[in-house]
Amino acid sequence: MPRVTEEEVRSAKALDLLSYMRLYEPDNLMKKGNDYCTKDHDSLIVSPNGLWHWKSRNIGGCTALQYLIKVRGMDFVSAVLLLCNDTPAQNTETDAPSEKKTEKKPFALPAAHVNNDMVIGYLRRRGLADSVIQYCIRKGLVYESAEYRNAVFVGLDGDMPKYAALRGTWRHMSNAFKGEVTGSDKKYSFSVPPETASDKLIVSESAADALSVATLRGDIGRVHYLSIGGAYAPKKHTNEVNLPMALEQYLKDHPEIREVELCLDNDAVGIGASFFIMNKLMGMGYAVSSSPPERAKDWNEALTNRMDSVIPER
């Protein structure tokens, strides 16, 4: 049975119901006079200040946590984990959680906000250099969504967007929201191609890790960067399992690449995946190396651990 920390409980209790509905159940929220109600229960009234009252059951509260327990019937631990995003992520930009299966929507990028202020602040808090942030914004690879102010990490097929990872930028959540836009093609995960010719590719598990390595090395725009969106480690060494689909596609699209450096997580899965991928790529004729972060789980953690000793670019 999973457990939750006091910090996670405090974080979960900090989210009011209206904010939760806008983030996680936007299609279930309806305007009703000066207040709101839900499509599931039209007698469940939500005030603009987040207070809610389910008239037909005569129950109410002020937090999203109470709603999940009293209305959705979730147990306390599961509700806290959902609000802290330790459960499988829901897509807040184009899908809302629903008990009914709906037809899969085609991929479309979320509308962009008028500026990227919240995303820039979020990425700075994660230790990324301004030069790296602005490079990605200028290339249209990272931006801030209009409705929920998420950070959007775009994956391209040539010039055509085919994938988008979403990360929450709100400070009040102990763990940032994680999700993908509906219809995303994982073969075209977030990547940062160079502006000048390069035959080197650096592979990470997440977009933040890729940009963290670029921050530490100061080589954004000079080598290829790719996030494979997580890692998988086979139970035993084998060449029968395929490469991560994003890596396989990127190498196919960039035949100039001859050298691959794996900057995967420093955990059992990351180390196991690195071993498998190295053997697979060496058999394909690539020069391959593995560079897990030292004294950190992933490269973003390694970067933030060094923030006190490294003068950030500002």
C-alpha positions in Angstrom: 0.0 0.0 0.0 1.6 3.3 -1.0 2.1 6.0 1.6 2.1 9.8 1.4 4.3 12.3 3.2 3.1 15.3 5.2 4.4 17.6 2.5 2.3 15.7 -0.1 -0.8 16.0 2.1 -0.2 19.8 2.6 0.3 20.2 -1.2 -2.9 18.3 -2.0 -4.9 20.3 0.5 -3.6 23.6 -1.0 -5.6 23.0 -4.3 -9.2 24.4 -4.3 -11.9 22.6 -6.3 -12.3 25.3 -9.0 -8.6 25.3 -9.8 -8.6 21.5 -9.9 -11.6 21.4 -12.2 -10.0 23.8 -14.6 -6.7 21.8 -14.6 -8.0 18.2 -14.6 -11.7 18.2 -15.5 -12.3 21.2 -17.8 -14.9 19.4 -19.9 -16.8 18.6 -16.7 -17.1 22.2 -15.6 -20.1 24.4 -16.5 -20.9 28.0 -15.8 -24.1 28.4 -13.7 -24.9 32.0 -13.0 -22.1 33.5 -10.9 -21.0 30.0 -9.9 -20.2 26.7 -11.6 -21.5 23.2 -11.6 -20.4 19.9 -13.0 -21.9 18.0 -15.9 -21.8 14.9 -13.8 -23.8 16.5 -11.0 -25.7 19.7 -11.8 -26.5 20.2 -8.1 -22.8 20.3 -7.2 -22.2 24.0 -7.1 -18.6 25.4 -7.1 -18.1 29.0 -6.1 -15.4 31.2 -7.7 -13.5 31.1 -4.4 -13.3 27.3 -4.7 -15.9 26.4 -2.0 -18.3 23.7 -3.2 -21.7 22.2 -2.0 -23.4 19.2 -3.4 -27.0 20.1 -2.6 -28.6 16.7 -3.4 -26.3 15.0 -0.9 -25.9 17.9 1.5 -22.1 17.6 1.6 -19.5 20.1 0.7 -16.0 21.4 1.3 -13.3 23.8 0.2 -10.6 21.6 -1.4 -10.2 19.3 -4.4 -9.0 16.6 -2.0 -12.4 16.6 -0.2 -14.1 16.4 -3.6 -12.1 13.4 -4.7 -12.9 11.6 -1.5 -16.6 12.6 -0.9 -17.8 12.8 -4.6 -15.4 10.6 -6.6 -15.2 8.0 -3.8 -11.4 7.8 -3.8 -9.5 6.7 -0.7 -7.3 9.4 1.0 -3.9 8.1 -0.2 -5.0 7.7 -3.8 -6.5 11.2 -3.8 -3.4 12.8 -2.4 -1.2 11.0 -5.0 -3.4 12.0 -7.8 -3.2 15.7 -6.8 0.6 15.3 -6.4 0.8 13.7 -9.8 2.3 10.5 -8.7 -0.4 8.6 -10.5 -0.5 8.2 -14.3 -0.8 11.6 -15.8 -3.9 13.0 -17.4 -3.6 15.4 -20.3 -5.0 18.8 -19.1 -4.7 20.5 -22.5 -6.9 18.5 -24.8 -8.4 15.7 -22.7 -10.3 15.6 -19.4 -10.6 12.6 -17.1 -13.8 10.7 -17.8 -15.4 7.5 -16.7 -16.5 7.0 -20.3 -14.2 6.2 -23.2 -14.2 8.8 -25.9 -13.0 8.8 -29.5 -9.3 9.6 -29.7 -8.7 13.2 -30.8 -6.2 14.2 -33.5 -3.0 15.8 -32.3 -3.0 19.6 -32.0 -0.7 21.8 -30.0 -2.3 23.8 -27.2 -2.8 27.5 -27.9 0.1 29.7 -26.8 -0.1 32.2 -24.0 0.8 35.9 -24.8 4.1 35.5 -23.1 6.3 32.7 -21.6 6.9 34.3 -18.2 5.7 31.4 -16.1 7.6 28.8 -18.1 10.8 30.9 -18.0 10.4 31.1 -14.2 9.7 27.4 -13.9 12.8 26.5 -16.1 15.0 28.9 -14.2 13.9 27.2 -10.9 15.1 23.9 -12.4 18.5 25.5 -13.0 18.4 25.9 -16.8 20.5 28.7 -18.3 18.8 31.6 -20.0 20.7 30.9 -23.1 19.3 27.4 -23.3 15.7 28.6 -22.4 15.7 31.4 -25.0 17.2 29.1 -27.7 14.4 26.6 -27.3 11.7 29.4 -27.2 13.2 31.0 -30.3 13.1 27.7 -32.1 9.5 27.1 -31.1 10.5 24.0 -29.1 9.3 25.3 -25.7 6.4 27.6 -24.9 3.7 28.4 -22.4 0.2 27.2 -23.0 -2.6 29.8 -22.9 -5.3 28.1 -20.7 -3.4 26.2 -18.1 0.1 27.9 -18.3 1.8 24.6 -18.7 5.3 24.3 -20.2 4.9 22.7 -23.6 7.9 20.7 -25.0 7.4 20.2 -28.7 8.6 17.2 -30.8 8.9 17.7 -34.5 8.8 15.6 -37.7 10.9 18.0 -39.8 9.0 21.2 -39.4 5.7 19.6 -38.4 4.8 19.2 -34.7 3.9 15.6 -33.9 4.4 15.4 -30.1 4.1 17.6 -27.0 5.0 16.9 -23.4 3.4 19.0 -20.7 4.8 20.1 -17.4 3.0 22.1 -14.8 4.5 25.4 -13.8 2.4 26.2 -10.7 4.4 26.6 -7.5 1.8 25.3 -5.1 2.2 21.6 -6.2 5.0 19.6 -4.6 5.3 17.6 -7.8 4.7 19.2 -11.2 1.9 17.9 -13.4 3.2 15.6 -16.1 1.3 14.7 -19.3 1.3 14.5 -23.0 -1.0 16.2 -25.5 -3.6 13.8 -26.9 -2.5 12.2 -30.2 1.2 12.7 -29.6 3.4 10.4 -31.6 6.2 9.1 -29.3 8.4 8.5 -32.3 8.9 12.3 -32.5 9.7 13.1 -28.9 11.2 16.4 -27.8 14.6 17.1 -29.5 16.9 20.0 -30.1 18.8 19.8 -33.4 22.0 21.8 -33.8 22.3 25.0 -35.9 25.7 23.8 -37.3 26.6 20.4 -38.7 27.2 17.8 -36.0 27.5 14.0 -36.0 26.9 13.7 -32.2 23.6 12.9 -30.4 23.1 13.2 -26.7 20.2 11.1 -25.4 18.3 11.7 -22.1 15.1 10.4 -20.5 13.3 13.7 -20.2 13.3 17.2 -21.8 14.5 18.7 -18.6 17.4 16.3 -18.4 18.4 17.1 -22.0 18.4 20.8 -21.3 20.2 20.3 -18.0 23.1 18.6 -19.8 23.1 21.4 -22.4 23.2 24.0 -19.6 26.2 22.2 -17.9 28.1 21.8 -21.1 27.2 25.1 -22.8 26.8 23.3 -26.2 23.2 24.1 -27.1 22.9 24.5 -30.9 26.2 22.6 -31.5 25.1 19.0 -31.0 21.9 17.0 -31.3 19.8 16.5 -28.1 17.0 14.0 -27.8 14.6 13.0 -25.0 13.3 9.5 -25.3 10.5 10.1 -22.8 11.6 7.5 -20.2 13.6 4.3 -20.3 13.0 0.6 -20.4 15.6 -2.0 -19.2 15.2 -5.6 -20.5 15.4 -8.3 -17.8 18.4 -9.8 -19.4 20.9 -8.8 -22.1 19.3 -9.3 -25.6 19.4 -7.8 -29.0 15.9 -8.9 -29.8 14.3 -5.9 -28.1 14.0 -2.7 -30.3 15.6 0.6 -29.5 13.4 3.3 -27.9 11.1 4.4 -30.8 12.2 8.0 -30.5 15.9 7.1 -30.7 15.3 4.8 -33.6 13.3 7.4 -35.5 15.8 10.2 -34.8 18.7 8.1 -36.1 16.7 7.3 -39.2 16.0 11.0 -39.8 19.6 12.1 -39.1 21.9 9.7 -41.0 24.8 12.1 -40.3 25.0 11.0 -36.7 27.9 8.6 -35.9 28.4 9.2 -32.2 25.7 8.7 -29.4 26.2 9.6 -25.8 23.6 8.2 -23.3 22.8 10.5 -20.4 20.1 8.4 -18.8 19.2 8.3 -15.2 21.5 6.9 -12.5 19.1 4.2 -11.3 18.6 0.5 -12.1 16.3 1.2 -15.1 18.6 3.9 -16.6 21.7 1.9 -16.1 20.1 -1.3 -17.5 18.7 0.6 -20.5 22.1 2.2 -21.2 23.8 -1.1 -21.3 21.2 -2.5 -23.7 21.2 0.5 -26.0 25.0 0.7 -26.1 25.3 -2.9 -27.2 22.5 -2.5 -29.7 24.1 0.7 -31.2 27.6 -0.6 -31.3 26.3 -3.5 -33.3 24.9 -1.0 -35.8 28.3 0.7 -36.1 27.8 3.8 -33.9 30.4 5.1 -31.4 28.6 5.0 -28.1 29.3 6.1 -24.5 27.3 6.3 -21.3 27.4 9.2 -18.9 25.0 8.8 -16.0 25.1 11.7 -13.5 27.3 11.4 -10.5 25.7 11.5 -7.0 22.3 12.3 -8.5 19.3 10.3 -9.9 19.1 12.3 -13.1 20.8 15.2 -14.9 18.4 17.9 -13.7 19.0 16.8 -10.1 22.7 16.9 -10.8 22.3 20.5 -12.2 20.3 21.8 -9.3 22.8 20.2 -6.9 25.5 22.3 -8.5 23.5 25.5 -8.6 25.1 26.9 -5.4 28.6 26.4 -6.9 28.0 27.4 -10.5 27.2 31.0 -11.4 24.0 30.8 -13.5 23.6 32.7 -16.8 21.3 35.6 -16.2 
